[in-house]
């Protein structure tokens, strides 16, 4: 069973589990995306700990406590620092002691998670101005896209499971 299925509470042998078995490749690809986005062999300029802290923050904004707990555990394994713990907990990056680079990452993740329609080219320019390379801007976008997708799929599966 994949992380999405586990966190959505899909019971083995349930009608929802049977329906998902028909689409097993989607769940397998989602799990592979999780591993590639959160735990890549070559993380570039976004450490595994930063990725986990940002993912925890996104899961919390999406009001998914189980998903946030999963990412908090990844953060602990990846080398949690007080600043990253504060960011994961949803604190303001500047008050948490984040440098300008990390504060820019948090600001962008918050926009992509809670105010997607407000995202502009200027937000990407702000990342670059904070010293974030273009490949890391792409990595950040991938992280935001995946975690927000994951939270929505889990929420949808929970609703489907509850309706049966």
C-alpha positions as CSV (number, residue, x, y, z in Angstrom):
1,X,0.0,0.0,0.0
2,X,1.3,3.5,-0.9
3,X,1.7,6.4,1.5
4,X,-1.4,8.1,-0.1
5,X,-3.5,5.0,0.4
6,X,-2.3,4.6,4.0
7,X,-2.9,8.2,5.0
8,X,-6.3,8.2,3.3
9,X,-7.3,5.2,5.4
10,X,-8.0,3.0,2.4
11,X,-8.9,-0.4,4.0
12,X,-7.6,-3.6,2.4
13,X,-10.3,-5.3,0.4
14,X,-12.6,-2.2,0.6
15,X,-14.5,-1.1,-2.5
16,X,-12.2,1.9,-2.6
17,X,-9.1,-0.3,-2.5
18,X,-10.5,-2.4,-5.3
19,X,-11.1,0.8,-7.4
20,X,-7.6,2.0,-6.7
21,X,-6.2,-1.4,-7.7
22,X,-7.6,-0.7,-11.2
23,X,-5.4,2.4,-11.1
24,X,-2.4,1.0,-9.3
25,X,0.0,2.6,-11.7
26,X,-1.2,6.1,-10.5
27,X,-0.5,5.3,-6.9
28,X,2.9,3.7,-7.7
29,X,3.9,6.8,-9.7
30,X,2.7,9.1,-6.9
31,X,4.9,7.1,-4.5
32,X,7.8,7.4,-6.9
33,X,7.2,11.1,-7.2
34,X,7.2,11.4,-3.4
35,X,10.6,9.8,-3.2
36,X,12.1,11.8,-6.1
37,X,10.8,15.1,-4.8
38,X,11.5,14.6,-1.1
39,X,14.5,12.3,-1.0
40,X,16.4,12.8,-4.3
41,X,19.9,11.4,-4.5
42,X,21.1,14.8,-5.7
43,X,19.1,17.4,-3.7
44,X,20.8,20.4,-5.4
45,X,20.4,23.5,-3.3
46,X,17.4,22.3,-1.4
47,X,18.4,19.9,1.4
48,X,16.3,17.0,2.4
49,X,15.7,18.7,5.7
50,X,14.5,21.9,4.0
51,X,12.2,19.9,1.7
52,X,10.7,18.1,4.7
53,X,10.2,21.3,6.7
54,X,8.5,22.9,3.7
55,X,6.4,19.8,3.1
56,X,5.3,19.7,6.7
57,X,4.3,23.4,6.5
58,X,2.3,22.7,3.3
59,X,0.5,19.7,4.8
60,X,-0.5,21.7,7.8
61,X,-1.8,24.5,5.6
62,X,-3.8,21.8,3.9
63,X,-5.1,20.7,7.3
64,X,-3.8,17.2,7.0
65,X,-2.3,16.2,10.4
66,X,-1.4,12.7,9.3
67,X,0.5,14.0,6.2
68,X,2.2,16.7,8.4
69,X,3.3,14.0,10.9
70,X,4.8,12.0,8.0
71,X,6.8,14.9,6.9
72,X,7.8,15.9,10.5
73,X,9.3,12.3,10.8
74,X,11.2,12.9,7.5
75,X,12.4,16.2,8.9
76,X,13.7,14.5,12.1
77,X,15.5,11.9,10.0
78,X,17.0,14.5,7.7
79,X,18.5,16.7,10.4
80,X,16.0,19.0,12.0
81,X,17.3,22.3,13.2
82,X,15.4,24.8,15.5
83,X,14.8,27.1,12.5
84,X,13.5,24.3,10.3
85,X,11.3,23.0,13.1
86,X,9.8,26.5,13.5
87,X,9.2,26.8,9.8
88,X,7.6,23.4,9.7
89,X,5.4,24.5,12.6
90,X,4.1,27.4,10.5
91,X,6.0,30.2,12.2
92,X,7.0,33.4,10.4
93,X,10.4,32.7,8.8
94,X,12.0,35.9,9.9
95,X,10.9,35.5,13.5
96,X,12.1,31.9,13.3
97,X,15.7,33.1,12.5
98,X,15.7,32.1,8.9
99,X,18.2,33.8,6.6
100,X,17.0,35.7,3.5
101,X,17.3,32.6,1.3
102,X,15.2,30.4,3.5
103,X,12.7,33.2,4.1
104,X,12.3,33.5,0.4
105,X,11.7,29.7,0.0
106,X,9.1,29.9,2.8
107,X,7.3,32.9,1.3
108,X,7.1,31.2,-2.1
109,X,5.8,27.9,-0.7
110,X,3.2,29.8,1.3
111,X,2.0,31.6,-1.9
112,X,1.9,28.4,-3.9
113,X,0.0,26.6,-1.2
114,X,-2.5,29.1,0.2
115,X,-2.7,31.8,-2.5
116,X,-1.8,30.2,-5.8
117,X,-3.6,32.7,-7.9
118,X,-1.4,35.5,-6.5
119,X,1.8,33.9,-7.8
120,X,3.6,36.1,-10.3
121,X,6.8,36.2,-12.3
122,X,8.0,38.7,-9.7
123,X,7.8,36.0,-7.0
124,X,10.2,33.8,-9.0
125,X,12.4,36.9,-9.5
126,X,12.4,37.4,-5.7
127,X,13.7,33.8,-5.3
128,X,16.5,34.4,-7.7
129,X,17.3,37.7,-6.0
130,X,17.6,35.8,-2.7
131,X,20.3,33.6,-4.3
132,X,18.2,30.6,-5.3
133,X,19.4,29.1,-8.6
134,X,17.0,28.4,-11.4
135,X,17.3,24.7,-11.0
136,X,16.3,25.1,-7.4
137,X,13.4,27.3,-8.3
138,X,12.2,24.3,-10.4
139,X,12.8,21.9,-7.5
140,X,10.8,24.2,-5.2
141,X,7.9,24.3,-7.7
142,X,8.0,20.5,-8.0
143,X,7.9,20.2,-4.2
144,X,5.0,22.5,-3.9
145,X,3.1,20.9,-6.8
146,X,3.6,17.4,-5.4
147,X,2.8,18.0,-1.8
148,X,-0.3,20.0,-2.6
149,X,-1.4,17.3,-5.1
150,X,-0.8,14.6,-2.5
151,X,-2.9,16.5,0.1
152,X,-5.8,16.8,-2.3
153,X,-5.7,13.2,-3.4
154,X,-5.7,12.0,0.2
155,X,-8.6,14.3,1.1
156,X,-10.6,13.1,-1.9
157,X,-9.9,9.4,-1.1
158,X,-10.9,10.0,2.5
159,X,-14.2,11.5,1.3
160,X,-14.8,8.5,-1.0
161,X,-14.0,6.1,1.7
162,X,-16.3,7.8,4.2
163,X,-19.2,7.7,1.7
164,X,-19.2,3.9,1.5
